[in-house]
Amino acid sequence: MTPRPTVFVDANILVQRVLRDYTLYADTFEIIDVRWSDGVLEEMTSNLAGKGLVRGETLPERQHNAERLRELMTEYYEYASVEVEQWAATTADSMEMDQKDRHVFAAALSAGADILLTENIKDFPTEKALETAGLDIRVMTFGDFLTEVLVPNQRAFKEVHRRTVEKLRGSDDTAVIRRLWSSLGSRHPNAVRAAADALGLAGALEVET
C-alpha cells in the first residue's frame, strides 16, 4: 500500500469552506495526513473574521466563530500542528521566495511534508529551486490536489464529499460542487470537472460552465 502523503495546508486553502472541508476530511478518510502551524491558523482566523468568511454580523462575533473553528480543528486533528525547527527556518531564509510566506515554508519542511498545499505557488520556491536545494517537497495547487490525490482515491473521495455535504448547512451535492467551481473554476476548470466526474456529478456544472 502506498503511504499517505503528508500535506501541509496554507491559510488560503483553509479560509475557503469547501477546500477546507475536502482537505480535513481527506485526512479523516485516510487519503492524506494533514499538517499546519500556529502561524497558519492565526492567518486563517484573522482572514475569516476580517473578510467576513465566517458567520457573524459584527467583527467580534466573526472573531469568536473563527476562533471556535480553530479550537475544533486543533481538538479533532490534535496531531496536525507542527512547530518550526531552526534548520527549517534557516533553509527557508536561504530560498528565493516571498518573505511573508517563509514561516509557512519552514513549517512545511519541519512537518516533513510531501506537499505544501496553496493557491499562491508563485510565493514559494520553484520546482527547480527545490530540486537544486535537495528538498523533497512539492508546492501544489488545489487543482492538482484534486486530480492527483483526491480523484485517484475515488471511493474515499466520495466519502470526503459526502461528509462535506452533511456538514455544510442547507447544502446538497450540486451546491457543494458549484461552490467548488466558484472557488477554483477560473483557475482550475479541468480539475473541478474531473472531481465532478469522479463523484458522478458532472451535470451539476452544466449551468456553471
Backbone hydrogen bonds, N-H to C=O, Kabsch-Sander energy under -0.5 kcal/mol:
donor,donor_aa,acceptor,acceptor_aa,energy
7,V,5,P,-0.6
7,V,33,D,-2.9
8,F,6,T,-0.6
8,F,115,I,-2.9
9,V,7,V,-0.6
9,V,35,R,-2.5
10,D,117,L,-2.6
13,I,10,D,-1.4
14,L,10,D,-1.5
15,V,11,A,-1.7
16,Q,13,I,-1.4
17,R,15,V,-0.6
20,R,16,Q,-3.2
21,D,17,R,-2.7
22,Y,18,V,-2.8
23,T,19,L,-2.1
24,L,20,R,-2.8
25,Y,21,D,-2.8
26,A,22,Y,-1.3
27,D,23,T,-1.1
27,D,24,L,-0.6
28,T,24,L,-2.0
29,F,25,Y,-2.6
30,E,27,D,-2.1
31,I,26,A,-3.3
32,I,26,A,-1.4
33,D,5,P,-2.4
34,V,32,I,-0.5
35,R,7,V,-2.3
36,W,80,A,-2.1
38,D,82,V,-0.5
41,L,37,S,-2.3
42,E,38,D,-2.6
43,E,39,G,-1.9
44,M,40,V,-2.4
45,T,41,L,-2.7
46,S,42,E,-2.2
47,N,43,E,-2.3
48,L,44,M,-2.7
49,A,45,T,-2.1
50,G,46,S,-2.8
51,K,47,N,-2.3
52,G,49,A,-0.9
53,L,48,L,-2.2
54,V,48,L,-0.7
62,R,58,T,-2.3
63,Q,59,L,-3.0
64,H,60,P,-2.3
65,N,61,E,-2.3
66,A,62,R,-2.5
67,E,63,Q,-2.4
68,R,64,H,-2.1
69,L,65,N,-2.1
70,R,66,A,-2.1
71,E,67,E,-2.4
72,L,68,R,-2.4
73,M,69,L,-2.6
74,T,70,R,-2.4
75,E,71,E,-2.0
76,Y,72,L,-2.6
77,Y,73,M,-2.6
78,E,75,E,-0.7
80,A,77,Y,-2.0
82,V,36,W,-2.0
89,A,85,E,-2.2
90,T,86,Q,-2.6
91,T,87,W,-2.2
92,A,88,A,-2.7
93,D,89,A,-2.1
94,S,90,T,-1.1
94,S,91,T,-0.6
95,M,91,T,-0.6
95,M,92,A,-1.0
97,M,95,M,-0.9
98,D,123,D,-2.3
101,D,98,D,-1.4
102,R,99,Q,-1.5
105,F,101,D,-2.2
106,A,102,R,-2.8
107,A,103,H,-1.9
108,A,104,V,-2.2
109,L,105,F,-2.3
110,S,106,A,-2.3
111,A,107,A,-1.9
112,G,109,L,-1.4
113,A,108,A,-2.2
114,D,6,T,-2.1
115,I,6,T,-2.0
116,L,138,R,-2.9
117,L,8,F,-3.0
117,L,115,I,-0.6
118,T,116,L,-0.6
118,T,140,M,-2.5
123,D,120,N,-1.9
124,F,121,I,-1.6
130,L,126,T,-2.4
131,E,127,E,-2.2
132,T,128,K,-2.6
133,A,129,A,-2.0
134,G,131,E,-1.1
135,L,130,L,-2.7
136,D,134,G,-0.6
137,I,135,L,-1.5
138,R,114,D,-2.1
140,M,116,L,-2.6
140,M,138,R,-0.7
145,F,141,T,-2.0
146,L,142,F,-2.3
147,T,143,G,-2.0
148,E,144,D,-2.9
149,V,145,F,-1.7
150,L,145,F,-2.2
151,V,146,L,-3.2
153,N,149,V,-0.5
153,N,150,L,-1.1
154,Q,152,P,-0.8
157,F,153,N,-3.0
158,K,154,Q,-2.2
159,E,155,R,-1.2
160,V,156,A,-2.3
161,H,157,F,-2.7
162,R,158,K,-2.4
163,R,159,E,-2.5
164,T,160,V,-2.0
165,V,161,H,-2.5
166,E,162,R,-2.2
167,K,163,R,-2.1
168,L,164,T,-1.2
169,R,167,K,-0.9
171,S,168,L,-1.8
176,V,172,D,-2.2
177,I,173,D,-2.2
178,R,174,T,-2.3
179,R,175,A,-2.0
180,L,176,V,-2.3
181,W,177,I,-2.2
182,S,178,R,-2.3
183,S,179,R,-1.9
184,L,180,L,-2.4
185,G,181,W,-3.0
187,R,184,L,-1.1
188,H,184,L,-3.9
192,V,188,H,-1.9
193,R,189,P,-2.3
194,A,190,N,-2.2
195,A,191,A,-2.2
196,A,192,V,-2.6
197,D,193,R,-2.6
198,A,194,A,-2.3
199,L,195,A,-1.6
200,G,197,D,-1.4
201,L,196,A,-3.5
204,A,201,L,-1.7
205,L,202,A,-1.7
206,E,203,G,-1.2
209,T,205,L,-2.4
